[in-house]
Amino acid sequence: MGTYLNPGNNGFAEIRNDIYVDKSGLISLINQTINTPRCLTCISRPRRFGKSFAAKMLCAYYDKTCDSSTLFQDLEIAQNRELNSSYQQHLNHYDVLYLDMTYVKLFSDNFEKLVPYIQTKITEELSAAYPELATSNELPTTMIRTTELTGNKFVMIIDEWDAPIRETPAVQKVYLEFLRTLFKGSATTDKIFAAVYMTGILPIKKDGTESAISDFWEYSMLDPGDFQSYVGFTESEVEQLCHKYQLCFAEAKRWYDGYVFDKTSSIYNPYSIMKAIIMKKFKSYWRMSSAADALETYISCDYDGLFKAVLALLGGLSVPVDTSCFGNDITSIRNKDDVLTLLIHLGYLAYHDMDETVRIPNEEIRNEFAKTICEIKSTDAIKRLQESRQLIQDTIRMDSDAVAAQIEKIHTTMTDPLHYNNEQSLRSVIHIAYYSYPEYYMKFEELPSGNGYADVVYLPKKASPMPALIIELKWNQSADGAIAQIKNRQYFSALKDYGGDILLVGINYNKNAKSNSRKHTCIIEKL
């Protein structure tokens, strides 16, 4: 057992000892590619979406120096009759080369000496495993000689393959050239690899008009293909976890659902689900990961229309995006579409392929956007933040005229994305106007209560002295009617255990078809 050659199955054994969701079906997809023209697979996912778990599972399955049958015997890959023949054929059958690039960073002078370090260490471990091996100064040649000596090819697994490009851009050219020598062309690939599995955050770097390693089959957050159910946890998996660990499934869905693909309607952030199970609490765990560090950097970029698009996203709207020109790196961001595409790959936005739009997937990410905007120092962001905070204060003071005026202003300035006229339009305006709510509140939409659903409810956080807000929205009716509906249907019954003040907020707007103007009215009452 080595560090990079045949690392064994201890990593996967530790995963199996904890709360575990069976994702072993992924193995069958890789088995289908073995010794075929599709043997090179690159999977890109955001941080905290289980990439390393999958890599360790594949190491345990393919590594010929260990017996992993007991680790897999109760999992789908072994239990499913259709998959069983493939499972038995490839189980612990190959020399595995495993590179965790975040680990390699520690020993390669922050990637500055990346390529010579990798070549030296792999050659040393191959030489130790096969003393009769005639090594070469060229790693591909040494690997070809190894396959000739052993009679079988390698399975190579590279976890976080793009970390050197993201963290030390200066090594990009040398690193990509090294990968080319391994993976581009049949002269080496056909002789060395049964299969290659790479994971990263970004898709493979584009080099001019072509990707640097064009023979890989890529599966990303834009198009995960057959791997989409392995992007995160599926809805049925989360529902089973919630039942087993006595968590509210509806709350889990509100907080962590929202990544949608053509064959899988609901994908959940696995890291946050696991944290919620362990901590027995629903909240944003995103900020506890390094993924949160980048958001402010990118949405504060001074690109035309970007801040307005972010506000529309906060309002619950979908925003069109052109993903075709993104260069798959973080150094060549040129416009709003590049920022939005990058945020898809980072997990901050969910992409809808059918209409080429993005939206904020869930409450966890919406919280992160709202908090981050509060930290941006641009003039427009500061002005919007001040207005949002003032709106909350005007609502608490029950200044209905000021509330109506600000809602009307937001509705007018956001005319383009809010081109339709109904209560959903007004709800989006409310979300945009009150976007600073995470400083004081938790937000609930269409909260079941009394005889129906309250449109929007802001419930104070435990440390907040604010009153709860129940907001009912109307279009071409009246603010009085909105207040009457809250009372008649007893929407406040959902807050019966809340001990503080409750404000009822009724908001209506009337559309003048001739002038295209919107007249907003508001009534606020204390329950």
N, C-alpha and C positions, 0 to 999 in steps of 0.2 A: 504494500500500500504506500503510495507516494503523496506528495503535495499536489502535483498536477497530473501525474500519470496514475490512473486507477485509484482514486481517493477513497473508495469503499462506500459503505452504505450508512455510516454513522449519522450523517446529516439528515437523511430521510428517516432513520430510526427515531431521532429526537423529535422530528415533526409528528410522527405517528403517536408518540407518547403524549401529545398535547391534544387540544380540541382540533379535530381533523375533518375536513370535507373532502370526499373522495373525488379527485380529479385525475385518476389514473387512466381514464379514457383517452387522455391526450397522448399516451404512449402509443396507442393504436394508430393515431394519425402519423406519428414519426415512423413507426414500423412500415407503414404503407410506402414511405419514400426511400427505404433502405435499398441501396444498389440500383437506384433508378435515376433518370435525369433530374428528378425533383429532390435529390438527397440533401440540398442545402436549404435550410429553413431559417428565416429571421423573424422573430416575434418582437414587436415594440409595444410596450405598455407603460403607463405612468408608474412612478414610485409607489410602493405599498400595494401593488396589485398582484403579488404572488409570483413574480418572475423567478426569484431565487428558490422558492419552494419547488417549483416545477423543475428547475435545473438540478436540484439535489435528488429529486425523485428519479429523473432520467439517469443520473450517475449511478444510483443504487440499482436500477433495473439493468443497465447494460454492462456494468463493470464485471469482468470475468474473474477477478481475484476474490470475489465474495459470493456467498449464497444468500440471495435476498428473497427466496421463495416465501418465507414466513411473513415478510413485510407486505407482500402483495396478495397472499392467498385469499383474503377476505374482501378484496377490492374488485371493482368492476372489471378491470383488465383481465383478471383471472377467473371471475365468476361468469362473465358473459360468454356463452358458447360460441358466438360468432367471432369473438376476439381471441379465444383460447389458443387456437393453433398458432397464430402469430405470436402470442404471448410466450408460449413454450419455446418457440423457435429461436427467439432473440434474447431470452432471459439470461443474464450474466454470460454473454457470449463474446464480448468485445474488449479490446484495450480502449479505455476511455481517457481522453485528454480533457481536463476540466480547468478552465481559466476563469476565476472570479476577478474581474478587472479592478474592483475596489480593493481587493486583497493585494493584487499585484502592485498597485499604486504604492503601498507601504514599502516595497523593496526595490522599486525602480526609480528612485529619486523623483517622486511625484510625476511619473511617466516619462521623465526626460530620458531615461535609459531603458525605456520599455522594450523595444525590439531586441537588443542584445541580451537583456535579462531573460526574456521568454525563451529565446533560442538556446541560451546556455542551460537554463534549468531543465527544459524538456529533454535536451540531448543528454544531460547528466542522468536523469531518471530513466531514460530508455537504456542507456549504457549499463546502469546498475541492474535493471530488470533482465537485460539480455547481454551478459558479459561477452558473448561471442559476436555481438553486433559490431560491424565496422561503421563507425560514425563518420560524419562529414561536417565540414564547416557550413554547409547549406542544410538547413533544417528539413526542407522537403525531400532532399536526397536521403537523409538519415531515416525519415519516416517511410519512404519507399522501401528502403532496405529492411526496415522492421517488418513491414507487411510481407515481404518476400520470405523473411526468416520464419515468421509465425504462421503464415498461411491465412491470416484474416486481417481485415481492414480496421481502421480506427472509427470510433464514434467520438466526435469532438463537440464539447459544450462550452460556449463562451457566455458567461453571465455579465450583463452590463457592458456589452461590447463597445458602446459608444462613449463610455466614461472618459477615456483619454481625449476624445475630440471635444467633449463638452467642457472638461476641466483644464486641459492643457492644449489649447488650439495649435500651439507651435509644433506639436509632434504629429499633426494630422497627416501631412504628406508622407512621412516615413512610415507611419502606422498603416495607412491605407495601401501603400506599396507592399508592405509585409503581408497584409491580408490577400492582396492580389496574387502574390507568389504561391499562396496556399490554395486559394479557392477559384482563381480565374483560369479556366482552360482545362481540357481533359488530360493534358500531359501530366498533371499532378493529381487533380481531384479524383479522377477515375481510378487511380492506382492506390490512393491513400485512404479515402473516406467511404465508409458505408453510409454514414449520415452525419450531418452537422446541424447543431441547434444553437442559434445565437439569440440572446435577449438584449434589449436595450430600451431606452426611453424614446429615442428618435429613430425614424426609419433610416435606411442606409444613405449616407451622405451622397448627394448628387455631385458629380464631377463634370462640369461643362453641361452637355446635353444628356449624358448617361450617368447612371450610378457607378460608383467606384468599384462595386463588386456585383456586376450585373447578373450573375448566374443564380443568385439567391432568390428564392420565393419568399416574398415579403407579406406579412400580415400585421396590420397596424390598427390603431383606433379609428382610422378612416374606413378600413375594409379588413376586418379580422377573418373573413372567410369561414372555413370550417372550424376555426379555433375560437369562435365568438363565445361559446359557452364556457371557455376557459379564461376569458378576460378577467372575470371576477366570479362572485357567487351568483347563481341563478335564483330566481324568486322561490322556486320550490326548495332549494337548499337553505335559503334564509328562513323560510317558513318553518322548516323542520328544526333548525337551530333555535328559533324563538320558542317553539313548543317545548323543546328539550330543556332549555335553560330559563324558561318562564319569563320571557320578555314579550312586550307588546309588538306584534308583527306590524300593525298599522304605523306605529311610531318608527320602527326600523325602516319601513318603506319610505316614510316622509323624509327621514334624515339621510339615507344612504343609497336609495334607488336612483335610477334615471339615465343609465347608459343603455341605449337601445340600438339593436342591430336588426337586420332584415329577418333573421330566423330566431332571434332571441329577444323578446320584448322587454325584459327587465334584467339588468345586470347591476349588482351592488358592489360597492367598494369593500373588498374582503378585509383589509386592515381595520377599517372602522367598525365593521360588524364584529370582528374578534375582540376589539377593544371594548365595545359596548357590552359584550357577553361577560368579559372578565371584570370590568368595572361596574357592571350592572347599572349603567347610566347611559342615556342617549345625549350626546353632545358632539361638537366638532372636535374630532381627533386629528384632523388634517394638519392643524398648526403644530402638532407635536412631531410631525415628520419634516424632513428637509425640503419636501415639495412646496411648502408654504413660502419659502424664502424668495422664490422667483416672481410671485404674482405682482407685487408692487413695482418691481423693475419693469415689467412688460406693459402693464396697463397704464403706467405713467408716461409711456412714450408719446411724444408729441406728433401723432399721426392724425391726419384730417379725418374726423368722424369717429375716432376710436372711443373717446370718452362718452359720446352720445350713444354709441352702440353698447357700451358697458351699462349705462343707465337703463337702456331698453332691456338688456338681459336681466338686470335686477328687477325690472318690472314684470318678469315672467314671459317676455316675448322671445320669439325666435328671430335670429338675425342672419341674413344671407352672408355667405363666405365663399371666396374662391380659393381653394386649397392647392390649385395646380402648380403655382409658381414658387411654393415654399421650398427653400434649399436644403431642408433637413439638417439645419444647424442653428446655433443660437447667435452667430456672429454676423449673419447677413440678413437681418430683419429689415425690410424696406418699407412696409406699409401696414395698414390696418389688417388686411387679410392675412399677412404673415404672422402678425401677433395672435389673431384668433386661431389660426391653424396650429401654431405652437401651443396655445392653451388647450387645444384638443388633445395633443400628444401628452401634455403634462397632466391631463385628467380634470382640468378646471371646467371644460366645456364638453357637452355631449353633441356629437355630430349626427345629423339626419341625412342619410345619403340620397333619399328620394328627392328632396327639394333643396339640397345643398345649403342647409342652415345649421346654426348652432344655438344652443340654449344652456342655461345653468341647470345641471342635472338634479340637484336636490338641496335640502335645507342646509346641510353641512357646507357645501361649496358656496351657497348664497351668503351664508354668514361670513365666509372668508373674503368674498368680494366686498361686502359691505364694510367689514373692518378695514380692509386694505385701502378702500377709497378714502376712509377717514384719515389715513396716514399719508396720502399723496399731497404734495405741496404745490401743485399747479394752481394757478389763479382760478380756473374754472372749477376745479375740484373743491377748493377751499370755499368758494362761493356757494356751490351746491350743498356742501356739508353744513355750512352755516344756515342755509335756508331750511334744510331738513331738520336740524336741531331746533330751529326756531318754530317750525311747524309743530313739532312734538310739544314744545312749551305752550304754544297758542292753543293746542288741543286740551292740554291739562288745565289751562286757565279758562277753558270753555269760551274762547274768543271765536265764535262761529264765523264771523265775517272774515277774519284773518285767515282762517282755515280754508274757507271757500275761495278766497282770492288766490292763495298759493296753489291749491289744487287746479284752479282754472289756468294759472300761469304754466304749470307743468303740462297740463293737457294741450295747451296751445303750442308750447315750444317743442313738444314731442309729436307734432301732428303727423309727420311722415310715417313713422312706424305704427302709430295708432290711428290707422286710416279708417277703421270701422267704428260704428257707433252702437255700442251696447254696454251692458254692465261689465262684461269681461274687459272691455277697453278701459272703463273707469277703474276696475280693479288693478290693472297694470299701472295706471297713473298713481294710485294709492301706494303701490309697492315702490315706485320710483321716488315719490315725494317723501315717504317715511323710511328711506333706505338706511338711515343711521340707527334704526331700531335696535340692532344687536348690542348697543351700548347700555340699553336699559331693559330690553324686552326679549321674549321669545314670541315668534309669530306662528299663528295657526290659520290656515285657509280652509273655508268650508267646514268649520268645526261642528260635528254633530252635537246638537243641544236642543232641549225642548222639543218642539214640533217642527224640525227642519234643520237647516245648516246656516250658521252665521257666516257671512261673507269673509270677514277678516277679523281676527282676534289677536290683540297684542297683550300678552300676559307678562307682568313684571318679573324680572329675575329676583331671586330671593333677597339679594342685597339692595334692590332698588326700591325707593320710596314711592315710585310712580303708581298712579291708579291703573287698573286694567282698562283696556279700550275695546269695545265691541262696535265694529263699523259695519253698517249696512248700506248698500249702494243701490241707487235707482237711476234709471234713464227715462227721461220724458215723463216723470211722475212728480214726486215731491219729497223733500227731506222729512216733512211731517209723516208721510207714509212710511218712510224707512224706519223712523223711530217707533211708529205704531206696530210695525211688523216685528221688531225686536221684542217689544213688550208682549204682543199677542201670542207669539210663538215661543216666548220665554227662552230666548237664546242664552240668557244669563244663567240658566240652570246648570250649564256645564261648569260654571265657576262657583258652584254652591259652597265648595270647601275653601274658596279663596277668602281670606279675612279682610282684605283692604277695600278701598273705594273702587267702584266700577262706573265708567263713563260710557254712555250710549251715544254713538256718533252716527247721524244720518246724513248722507251726502247724495245729492241728485244733480244731474245736469240735463238741460234741455237744449236740443240742437235746432238752430234756425236754418232751415234748408236754403233760404234765399241768400242770407248773408254768410252762411257757413260758420257762424259764431256759436260759441258754447257758453251758456249761462249756468254757473254753478251756484248751488245753495247748500247751506249746512245748518244743522241743528244739533246741539250738544246738551245732553241732560245727565245729571247724576242719578244713579239708581238709588 
